[in-house]
Amino acid sequence: MSATTLDHPTADDARERSREARRRSLVLLRSLLHPVRRPVWLTVALVVGSQVAAVSGPALVAYGIDHALPALVDGNSTPVLAVAATYLVIAVLGGVLVAATVRASARVSQAILLDLRRRVFRHTQRLSLEFHERYTSGRIISRQTSDLDAVRELLDGGVTTLAAGVLSMVLTAVSLAILDPRSGLVLLVAVVPGVLLSRWFQRRSRAQYRRNRTAAARVIVRFVETMTGIRAVQAFRREPQVQAAYDALSEQYRESSAGSIRLNGWFDSGLVLIGNVTVATVLLVGGLRALEGDLAVGVLAAAVLYARRFFSPLQQMAMFYNSFQSATAALEKVADLLAEEPSVPDPEHPVRLPHARGDVRFDGVTFGYGDGPTVLHRLDLHVPPGQTVALVGATGAGKSTVAKLLTRFYDVRTGAVTIDGVDVRDLDPVDLRRAVVMVTQEAYLFSGSVAANIALGRPGATRGEVEAAARAVGVHDLVASLPDGYDTEVDKRGVRLSAGQRQLVSFARAFLADPALLVLDEATSSLDVPGELLVQEGLGTLLADRTAVVIAHRLSTVMGADRVLVVEGGRVVEDGSPGDLVAAGGRFAALHEDWQRSLDRA
Ligand SMILES: Nc1ncnc2c1ncn2[C@@H]1O[C@H](COP(=O)(O)OP(=O)(O)OP(=O)(O)O)[C@@H](O)[C@H]1O
């Protein structure tokens, strides 16, 4: 995919969609908060407690100056000691409450993140193949990494900082208004430019952050795409172009990040200015009144302290406002992913089929990918149990599509695919997976031992069963010759098996699974002759005694099949035993002749 398919609303209904996205992310947030609601309330209580403790400091100072100090001058030291002791206790209590807040909020945030991370994985894994072919791996990686990171950043202190900041401002303003309403009035006036500046920053920051995130996502997507397609990049010597494109995207990202740093700089300077002017005004107005004996000095000192306190959280809040922005955007994207429904839904009333025989039918099947053109046109097909059918035909004819419908990676548009008379859409998913096994061309091996890879076919299989399966398809000697035999690791750090060897391991896996219907996409890669023979023999064992549909790429496989279907433009144009079709002199006969000739030449 190209970077232009990033999640941008571009249509007219963008506003409606963003409202919907916000609603979805709120629902998600609620469902994430629900299990941790008690620690959340505890955190709220702790934040309130610590802010009340903090705001009582200046009031104590006022009392100390105006009442305790005069008393001390008069020889009574008790009030001074009492004020000092109270100040100390409140300061210690405030510190303890802050520490407890950090602990409680960390517990909440970690629990939420764990929940979210698991949900994203579980859900992405559950989504149908259709989704995975549409949603690029780069985007999924972004959801699972940078988006979850953005949410983490906010949860790890961001939320409490925002809440504590708002609370601190409210409590400070209220305390000042109670202590000295006129100074409170000065603060109220100062709030106006503060609000204007914040609104300006909010608007600019939102747009800026969106640019930042898009730029960051483009860099990640380009990186993942390049590395995923590194073979093609190197084979076609595309490195300079790819590097140039990546450099340009990185430069855009740098520029956009610099933009947000500049914006923050303006905002911070503006805030400091407003804060200082406010303190100066409170001091000036209060000082004049104090001179006239209209205001106690202690109250003036407290008013100045409150005025200083008032604007100080704004700076930090602005910093977290940015992560708040990115976290809400990230949460919307994650919620969007979690709202994706599998296009191949599990049946509501699953039909059990524990012992399938492998009787397969396509009844008037019409199919196309998504809203795309029709790929299969009213296909009717009956494969009786035990038959081996070879699908042949030109590239793009629809052979893999037939295979994907059999395994129910996709659902038909009209008609039905049935196994033993049961529509695959109604079949219990567990029974379907047991009854139908697909062996793909690439023969994917997971990191782990050879034995574990074969045992995937039947979880819980004993080592003896794994070995028996390996022997059956003729891969035992090969596995036994590996450094650690069946325990040899086959991931990137372990032994690298060749394509043919991987194919054989995947045959053993399928043999162990022992499905009623085997769907096999035969590897196109040509193997050396001994390897070829081994694979042919393995294949023979694997196909025996079960229904098999093979997308055949080798003449030997086709000629060994019970029946050949020639697919062309999504239709079966020839159907018969290989011998009959050769004799009939149609398309298959021509194909057979070409094949034979290329083999003779080899
Ligand atoms: N995921 C997909 N999304 C959209 N169209 C697809 C998708 N996969 C295949 N098609 C289209 O469906 C048609 C049939 O493709 P299919 O893969 O079934 O052909 P095939 O006969 O298996 O070809 P090959 O031998 O090259 O594997 C082609 O026109 C192809 O472009």
The ligand as an SDF file (V2000), in Angstrom:
LIG
                    3D

 31 33  0  0  0  0  0  0  0  0999 V2000
   -7.2130  -10.9690   -2.2790 N   0  0  0  0  0  0  0  0  0  0  0  0
   -7.6780  -10.6580   -3.4660 C   0  0  0  0  0  0  0  0  0  0  0  0
   -8.3640   -9.5130   -3.6440 N   0  0  0  0  0  0  0  0  0  0  0  0
   -8.8670   -9.1840   -4.8470 C   0  0  0  0  0  0  0  0  0  0  0  0
   -8.7560   -9.9340   -5.9390 N   0  0  0  0  0  0  0  0  0  0  0  0
   -8.0870  -11.0880   -5.8480 C   0  0  0  0  0  0  0  0  0  0  0  0
   -7.5100  -11.5100   -4.6150 C   0  0  0  0  0  0  0  0  0  0  0  0
   -6.9200  -12.7040   -4.8080 N   0  0  0  0  0  0  0  0  0  0  0  0
   -7.1190  -13.0150   -6.1010 C   0  0  0  0  0  0  0  0  0  0  0  0
   -7.8200  -12.0600   -6.7340 N   0  0  0  0  0  0  0  0  0  0  0  0
   -8.2560  -12.0670   -8.1510 C   0  0  0  0  0  0  0  0  0  0  0  0
   -9.0280  -13.2150   -8.3560 O   0  0  0  0  0  0  0  0  0  0  0  0
   -8.7270  -13.8110   -9.6050 C   0  0  0  0  0  0  0  0  0  0  0  0
   -8.3800  -15.2770   -9.3960 C   0  0  0  0  0  0  0  0  0  0  0  0
   -7.2120  -15.3670   -8.6280 O   0  0  0  0  0  0  0  0  0  0  0  0
   -6.6310  -16.7320   -8.0660 P   0  0  0  0  0  0  0  0  0  0  0  0
   -5.5720  -16.3730   -7.0810 O   0  0  0  0  0  0  0  0  0  0  0  0
   -7.7340  -17.5770   -7.6040 O   0  0  0  0  0  0  0  0  0  0  0  0
   -5.9810  -17.3420   -9.3720 O   0  0  0  0  0  0  0  0  0  0  0  0
   -5.0880  -18.6480   -9.5370 P   0  0  0  0  0  0  0  0  0  0  0  0
   -5.7220  -19.4090  -10.5990 O   0  0  0  0  0  0  0  0  0  0  0  0
   -4.9140  -19.3090   -8.2330 O   0  0  0  0  0  0  0  0  0  0  0  0
   -3.7330  -18.0120  -10.0200 O   0  0  0  0  0  0  0  0  0  0  0  0
   -2.2190  -18.4960   -9.7170 P   0  0  0  0  0  0  0  0  0  0  0  0
   -1.9930  -19.7580  -10.4500 O   0  0  0  0  0  0  0  0  0  0  0  0
   -1.4120  -17.3680  -10.2380 O   0  0  0  0  0  0  0  0  0  0  0  0
   -2.0910  -18.6230   -8.2140 O   0  0  0  0  0  0  0  0  0  0  0  0
   -7.5990  -12.9930  -10.2110 C   0  0  0  0  0  0  0  0  0  0  0  0
   -8.1660  -12.1560  -11.1880 O   0  0  0  0  0  0  0  0  0  0  0  0
   -7.0650  -12.1640   -9.0730 C   0  0  0  0  0  0  0  0  0  0  0  0
   -6.6860  -10.9020   -9.5310 O   0  0  0  0  0  0  0  0  0  0  0  0
  1  2  1  0
  2  3  1  0
  2  7  2  0
  3  4  2  0
  4  5  1  0
  5  6  2  0
  6  7  1  0
  6 10  1  0
  7  8  1  0
  8  9  2  0
  9 10  1  0
 10 11  1  0
 11 12  1  0
 11 30  1  0
 12 13  1  0
 13 14  1  0
 13 28  1  0
 14 15  1  0
 15 16  1  0
 16 17  2  0
 16 18  1  0
 16 19  1  0
 19 20  1  0
 20 21  2  0
 20 22  1  0
 20 23  1  0
 23 24  1  0
 24 25  2  0
 24 26  1  0
 24 27  1  0
 28 29  1  0
 28 30  1  0
 30 31  1  0
M  END
$$$$
